[in-house]
Amino acid sequence: MILDVRELRDDLIAQSARVVAIDGRGGSGKSTLARQLAKGWPKAAVVEVDDFYRPAGERVERPAVHGANFDRERLAREVLEPLASGRAARYQRYDWDEDHLAEWHDVAADAVVLVDGVYSTSELLRGYFDHTIWVDCPYDLRLQRGIERDGEQMRAVWVQDSMPAENRYVEGEEPDTRADLVLDGSGSGADGLVFKVLRARNPAAGGLRGDREGPANG
């Protein structure tokens, strides 16, 4: 079934979902889905897990804990915990080019927050979310998208570091099996990515439409 993003947004609104995680391996289509969901959603804010990457001095070559080079404790402390207690959130963005924490971002206490990024539904964080989404996509297409985005010079990083680390995360924590909604992000159409529904924990609230084969709508 093809996902209708507008229907999914309406379903989440009907469920009063305030904090939603969009997880998946790099290049799967998570950020596109987050932008599509946020479009037309009053007071929606997208918070990227990439903004919580650790500066070089805090990283280790192969962390013992899945995703440990992303400061998920800071994500919880600065964003998820304040929102859970009804307070506004404020967090500092990691600058990938300069390798340091940069400007601050504010998230209103009544905002709908879409947390976009791999490791967002890891064991440390999953309890904060009202709804969780996993986006899947084949290896070759994810790598192609990553190289198109980051440049050929980053191929080794993708192949040797990022992708194996993400595989260890999936194998170790099985976030795809725990998600409320699982999507295939490999499709494309005239208007962009087409998401297919692979599994919905609650089909009546999964943004499902099986009567058409068109692009994901915003």
SULRAWO-V798740 format. One line per field, one symbol per residue. phi: phi as a letter, one per 30 degrees, with the letter a starting at -180 (. if undefined). psi: psi as a letter, one per 30 degrees, with the letter a starting at -180 (. if undefined). burial: b if it has 24 or more other ideal C-beta (glycine too) atoms within 12 Angstrom, else e. Layout:
phi=???
psi=???
burial=???
This chain:
phi=.ddcddddeddddddhdcbbcbcldeidjedddddddddiceidbcccdedcddeedccbdbddceiddcddddedddbddeddcicdcbbcddcddchadcdcbcbddcddccccldidcdedcdddcdabbcccadeddddedddddcjddceddddccdddddddddddchdddcddbcbccddbbdckdcccdcabdbedbcicbccabbddcc
psi=kkkjeeeeeeeeeefhkejkkjlllkgfgeeeeeeeefkgjkgkkkkkeffgkkleffllejkfkkgffkifeeeeefeeeeefgglllklkkkjeefhlkblkkkkkfglkkjjjlkgfglefffffkfkkkkklkleeeeeeeeeeeflffgeeeeefdeeeeeeeeeeefhfeffkekkljgfllaegakkkkkekkejffhghkkgglialkk.
burial=bbbbbebbbebbbebebbbbbbbbbbbbbbbbbbbbbbeebeebbbbbbbbbbbeeeeeeeeeeebbbbbbbebbbebbbbbbeeeeebebbbbeeeeeeeeeebebeeebbbbbbbbbbbbebbbebbbbbbbbbbeeebbbebbeeeeeeeeeeebeeebbebbebbbeebebbebbbbbbbbbbeeeeebbbbbbebeeeebbbbbeeeebebbb
